[in-house]
Amino acid sequence: MARNNDNNKMSREEAGRMGGEATAKNHDKEFYQEIGQKGGEATSKNHDKEFYQEIGQKGGEARGNSDSGSGDGKMSREEAGRKGGEARARQRD
């Protein structure tokens, strides 16, 4: 175990890793799906359509900058962001 100071105390990173490993041993896939769903619901309550359009656009830009290239017949980044934002807005209604 790596220690980050002279007092032989556990680093924050190491404590987090160990805690995550212990949690993973005690919980199944359904647990993680449930907390993921709750987090998504909380996020959708705290953000508006423009938030989802922006993150959709950023994701599209990142994808567009990847090795997949463009011209493959898929929708534009702007359209993907707009559609994603509209879909999330409909889910919140």
N, C-alpha and C positions, 0 to 999 in steps of 0.2 A: 504494500500500500504506500502510495506516495503521500508525503506530508509536505505542507507548504510553509512551515515555520519551525523555529527551534524548539517550540514547546511540544512537538510531536502531535499537534492537533490535526484533525482531518480537515482537508480543504473543503470549501463549499462545493466545488465541482465533484469531488469524491463522495461527499455526503449525498448530493443529488443523484448521482449514478447509483449508489447503493440503495437509496430509497426507491428509485425507479425499478430496480431489479427486484426488490422485495415486493413492491406493489404488483409487478407482473406475475410473480409466483402465486399471489393470492387472488387474482382476478382473471376472469375469462374474457373471451372476445365480446360477449354481450355487454359486459361492464364498460368496456371502452367505447362500444357503439352508443350506449346510453349517454355517457358523459360527452361524447362528441356531438350527439344530437342536442343535448341541453346547451352546449356551448354555441352551436349554430343558431338555435332559437334565441338565445340571449343576444347574440351579435345582430340578428335580424331586427330585434326590437330597438337596438341602439343606433342603427344606421339606416340611411335613406337610399333611395334608388340611385342617386348620384354616386354614393360610396361603392355600390356594386358595379356600376358602369366603369368607374375608375379602376377598380382592381381587375375587372375583366379586360379592360384595355391594356393595363400593365402586363397581365398574363399573355395577352395576344402579342404584345410587343416582344416579350421574352421568347415566346414561341417563334415569332417571325425572325428573331435574331439567331435562332438555333440552326442546326445543320439541315433541318427539313426544307428550308427554302420557301419560296412562294410560287404562285402559279400552279398550284396543285388542285385548283377547283374548289377550295374551301373558302368559307366566308371571310371577309376582311376582319381585321382586329377591331375596328370601330363598330362594325355590325355585331360581332360577338359580344363586345362589352355592352352595347345597347340592349341586345336580346337578354343577356344575363341579368342586367339591372331590371329590365321589365319583368322577367320571370320571378325574381326575388320579390319585387314589389307586389306582384299578384299573390305570392305565397303569404305575404304579411297581411293582406286584406281579409 
